[in-house]
Amino acid sequence: MKIGRIVQAASIAGVSLFMMAASVSATTVTFNTNGSGTGFSGTSLTLTDSMGAGATLTFVPDGNTTGGVPSNVNFGNFTLVCATCSTQAIGAGSFFGGFTFDLIIDDVTDGATGRFVGTSTGGSVWSDVSQITINWAPLSLGPGSNNALSGNFGSTIFGTTSFTGIVAPNSGTVHGQSTIQGTVNSTAVPEPATFAILGGSLLGLGLLRRKGIFRQ
């Protein structure tokens, strides 16, 4: 009798865990990248070429953005413009020297601020080609004090890809626009798969009992 009751309880728990697995993604985190310190060398949002036909690389930050946890997010966009550049085959282009870009993440949910540092050796650009790549470090912010500037990230984790390739002025969904890809997660939210596996195991016990494998 006791075994039957335990298995019945396990079945109910299994169903509950399945429901929890479906709901954990509802947790959200709000952040922005338009705070003070975001920019080339931490100041300007626009970088001008060093020589050539005349080109600019401009960063457009994100205001307060709310994303589910865990999920893929965008931290902002770079736009490369060279109005007088020709194709690489023709040869009229511009050149950017090496630069540093500070990407400040303001974690509105936890009240923390952190910094991703992007470095680039620069490169030449034409209307159809871009040689610019921005490499990021560190690849994650928080919890704790990992590259934190103020506050505490609590359980929130921001991640970024190791590099951002800057597309040519005539390419991209929006011409010349490249997105900084990232992720947002939380150590306080178990992975849905964990709930699903545990829930499936407990629910399976209930099904075995109905088939008579467990007897009262």
C-alpha positions in Angstrom: 0.0 0.0 0.0 2.8 2.4 1.0 4.7 1.8 -2.3 1.5 2.5 -4.3 1.0 5.8 -2.5 4.7 6.8 -3.0 4.5 6.0 -6.7 1.2 7.9 -7.1 2.8 10.9 -5.4 5.8 10.6 -7.8 3.5 10.7 -10.7 1.9 13.9 -9.6 5.3 15.4 -9.0 6.4 14.3 -12.5 3.5 16.2 -14.0 4.3 19.3 -11.9 7.9 19.2 -13.0 6.9 19.0 -16.7 4.8 22.1 -16.1 7.7 23.8 -14.4 9.9 23.0 -17.4 7.5 24.7 -19.7 7.4 27.8 -17.5 11.0 28.5 -16.5 11.6 30.3 -19.8 9.2 33.0 -18.6 11.9 34.5 -16.3 13.2 37.7 -17.8 16.2 40.0 -17.5 16.3 43.7 -18.5 19.5 45.3 -19.7 20.8 48.1 -21.9 24.1 49.0 -23.8 23.6 52.7 -24.1 25.1 53.8 -20.8 28.1 56.0 -20.3 31.4 54.4 -21.4 30.1 52.5 -24.4 32.0 53.6 -27.5 35.3 53.6 -29.3 38.0 54.0 -26.5 35.0 54.4 -24.2 33.9 57.8 -25.7 32.6 58.1 -29.3 30.0 56.0 -31.0 31.5 56.7 -34.4 34.9 55.9 -35.8 36.3 57.6 -38.9 38.7 55.9 -41.3 42.4 56.7 -41.2 42.8 57.1 -45.0 41.0 56.5 -48.3 37.6 57.3 -49.8 36.0 58.3 -46.5 34.2 55.7 -44.3 32.6 55.6 -40.9 31.9 52.8 -38.4 29.0 53.7 -36.1 27.6 51.8 -33.1 23.9 51.9 -32.3 23.3 50.7 -28.7 20.2 49.1 -27.4 18.0 50.8 -24.9 16.3 48.9 -22.1 15.7 45.4 -23.6 13.9 42.6 -21.8 14.9 39.1 -22.7 13.8 35.7 -21.6 16.2 33.5 -19.6 17.9 31.7 -21.2 17.9 33.2 -24.7 19.9 34.7 -27.5 20.0 38.5 -27.5 21.6 41.4 -29.4 23.7 43.9 -27.6 23.6 46.5 -30.4 24.6 47.1 -34.0 27.6 48.4 -35.9 27.0 50.1 -39.3 29.8 50.5 -41.8 29.2 53.3 -44.4 31.5 54.2 -47.3 29.5 56.3 -49.7 32.3 56.8 -52.2 33.9 53.4 -52.0 33.9 51.2 -55.2 34.2 47.5 -55.3 37.5 45.8 -54.4 38.0 44.9 -58.1 38.0 48.6 -59.0 40.1 49.5 -56.0 38.7 52.7 -54.4 38.4 51.9 -50.7 39.2 53.1 -47.2 41.4 52.0 -44.3 40.7 51.8 -40.5 43.6 51.6 -38.1 43.5 49.4 -35.0 41.0 50.4 -32.4 39.4 49.5 -29.0 35.7 49.4 -28.3 34.1 49.3 -24.9 30.7 47.7 -24.7 29.0 48.6 -21.3 26.2 46.3 -20.2 23.9 47.8 -17.6 22.0 45.0 -15.9 18.8 46.8 -14.9 17.4 43.7 -13.2 20.3 43.2 -10.8 21.6 46.8 -10.7 25.1 45.9 -12.0 27.3 47.3 -14.7 30.0 45.4 -16.6 32.2 45.8 -19.6 33.1 43.7 -22.7 36.3 45.0 -24.4 36.5 44.7 -28.2 39.8 45.0 -30.0 40.5 45.2 -33.7 43.6 45.4 -35.8 41.5 47.4 -38.3 41.6 46.7 -42.0 40.6 47.9 -45.4 37.0 48.2 -46.7 35.4 48.6 -50.1 31.8 48.7 -51.0 31.7 44.9 -51.3 34.4 43.8 -48.9 35.2 44.4 -45.2 38.4 43.1 -43.5 37.4 44.4 -40.0 36.9 42.0 -37.2 36.3 42.9 -33.5 37.5 40.3 -30.9 35.8 40.3 -27.5 37.1 39.7 -23.9 36.0 38.5 -21.5 33.3 36.3 -23.0 30.9 36.5 -20.0 29.9 38.9 -17.3 28.7 37.9 -13.8 27.8 36.4 -11.4 30.4 37.8 -8.9 32.8 40.4 -9.9 33.9 39.2 -13.4 34.7 42.5 -15.2 32.1 44.3 -13.1 32.3 48.1 -12.9 29.7 48.5 -10.2 27.0 46.6 -8.4 26.4 42.9 -8.3 25.2 40.7 -11.2 23.4 38.4 -8.8 22.5 35.3 -10.8 22.5 36.9 -14.2 25.1 35.9 -16.8 25.7 37.8 -20.0 27.7 36.1 -22.8 29.1 37.3 -26.1 30.5 35.6 -29.1 34.3 35.6 -29.4 34.3 38.0 -32.3 32.1 40.2 -34.4 32.8 40.3 -38.1 31.9 43.7 -39.7 30.0 43.2 -42.9 30.7 45.2 -46.1 28.7 48.5 -46.7 26.6 46.8 -49.4 25.7 43.7 -47.5 23.6 42.7 -44.5 19.9 42.8 -43.9 20.4 46.5 -43.4 23.3 47.6 -45.6 26.5 47.7 -43.6 24.9 46.6 -40.4 26.5 43.9 -38.1 24.9 42.8 -34.9 26.8 42.0 -31.7 25.5 38.5 -30.8 25.1 37.5 -27.2 23.2 35.5 -24.7 21.5 36.1 -21.3 21.1 33.4 -18.7 20.7 32.9 -15.0 22.2 30.5 -12.4 18.9 30.8 -10.6 16.9 29.2 -13.4 17.5 25.4 -13.9 17.6 24.3 -17.5 14.2 23.1 -18.7 15.8 19.8 -19.8 16.7 19.1 -16.2 13.1 19.5 -15.1 11.9 17.4 -18.1 14.2 14.5 -17.4 13.3 14.3 -13.7 9.6 14.8 -14.5 9.7 12.1 -17.1 11.3 9.6 -14.6 8.7 10.3 -11.9 5.8 10.1 -14.4 7.2 6.8 -15.7 6.9 5.3 -12.2 3.2 6.1 -12.2 2.8 4.4 -15.6 4.6 1.3 -14.4 2.3 1.1 -11.4 -0.8 1.3 -13.6 0.5 -1.7 -15.6 0.9 -3.7 -12.4 4.7 -3.8 -12.2 4.5 -2.2 -8.7 1.9 -3.9 -6.6 0.4 -2.6 -3.4 
